[in-house]
Structure formats: structure tokens, C-alpha cells
Amino acid sequence: MLRTLLVIVIGFLPSMFSLWVIRKTQLRTRSRLRQAATNIARVRIQQNIRPLESDRYYLEGVGYLIGDISCKFNARSGYLRCAVNPSGPCQGCRYYECPMSDENSTGYRGIGV
């Protein structure tokens, strides 16, 4: 009788050990996912807190915009300044082009008359 009981216990040991390892791994994974979600939330909060920029303004019906809206390359976005110089600033940018200027309306940079 004792031998039979010993054989049954020895037969169940690998299964019990496997279940224990699986449970421990699941708990560790859940803990790591929870920690990663917490860290990502902190990083996103820190990214959303941006210093107020002098060239950021609110336009009714559009929202917040960054940069000089009269520039041809302005992204008209609250997150990106322009396609050419995304980090800014707009003042003194060598790529600044006014979309309504004389040189752009004719399609070429003509000689002064």
C-alpha cells in the first residue's frame, strides 16, 4: 500500500512542479506588465507637460498651432512646427516662404524691375 502511494506521489510531482512554475511565471509577467503600464503613463504625463512656447497660440475652430502660420511650410499643427524646421524657431529661418509673396505667385524668383 505504501509503495502504491509512493508511486502515485512520484507520478504527480512533475505535474505539480510544472503547475508551480507556470503560476510563478504568470505572476511575474503580470507584475512586469503592470509596472510597464505605470511607467508609460508617467512618461506620457511628462511628455504632455511642455513649457509654453512664445509662438504657440489658439486659433478658433482649429485649436493650438505652433509657429508662423503665414509660412508655406507650416504644418498647421499643435505638435509639429513645420516640415522643414520642426524644432524651430521660425524667426530667421532660411526656409521661410510666404505663400502670397510675388516671387511664389509667378513661380520663379525674378529680377527686380
Protein Blocks (a to p, Z undefined) as FASTA:
>chain_A
ZZmmmmmmmmmmmmmmmmmmmmmmmmmmmmmmmmmmmmmmmmmmmmmmccddfkbccdeh
ibpcedjfkbmklgoiakbmbfmlmnopfehpakbccfkbmklmnopacddZZ
